């Protein structure tokens, strides 16, 4: 699989609602980061459906290299 584009080297803080499903951008090309806008079409990537377990501020990965997608795990620090 090809490498995703690094959208940014820091997490994206977003307010999420418990039980709501969000579509996380895995390719890094969306201009609606960290969410998918369809920019992946025609490529090897697809959005990742993620249902928020609770209402809170979630820190979603901006570099697209996390091992805990869609949540940031600090991988951006080594890129």
URZI-V357740 format. One record per residue. N is the residue number from 1. SS is DSSP state (2 for helix, 1 for strand, 0 for the rest). PHI is phi in radians with two decimals (NA if undefined). Layout:
n=(N:N)
ss=(SS:SS)
phi=(PHI:PHI)
This chain:
n=(1:2:3:4:5:6:7:8:9:10:11:12:13:14:15:16:17:18:19:20:21:22:23:24:25:26:27:28:29:30:31:32:33:34:35:36:37:38:39:40:41:42:43:44:45:46:47:48:49:50:51:52:53:54:55:56:57:58:59:60:61:62:63:64:65:66:67:68:69:70:71:72:73:74:75:76:77:78:79)
ss=(0:0:0:0:0:0:0:0:0:0:0:1:1:1:1:1:0:0:0:0:1:1:1:1:0:0:0:0:0:0:0:0:0:0:1:0:0:0:0:0:0:0:0:0:0:0:0:1:1:1:1:0:0:0:0:1:1:1:1:1:0:0:0:0:0:0:0:0:0:0:1:0:0:0:2:2:2:2:0)
phi=(NA:-1.20:-1.37:-1.28:-1.27:-1.41:-1.21:-2.89:-1.75:-2.87:-1.26:-1.93:-1.42:-2.35:-1.48:-2.09:-1.95:-0.92:1.45:-1.51:-1.68:-2.05:-2.00:-1.35:-1.29:-1.78:-1.55:1.52:-1.64:-1.10:-1.62:-2.11:-0.97:-1.61:-1.71:-1.30:-2.16:1.63:-1.12:-1.34:-0.91:1.55:-2.05:-1.52:-1.74:-2.49:-1.15:-1.85:-1.33:-2.44:-1.78:-1.14:-1.33:-2.71:-1.40:-3.05:-1.54:-1.88:-1.87:-1.57:-1.11:-1.74:-1.56:1.22:-2.07:-1.05:-1.64:-2.29:-0.97:-1.60:-1.40:-1.21:-2.11:1.54:-0.99:-0.99:-1.13:-1.77:-1.62)
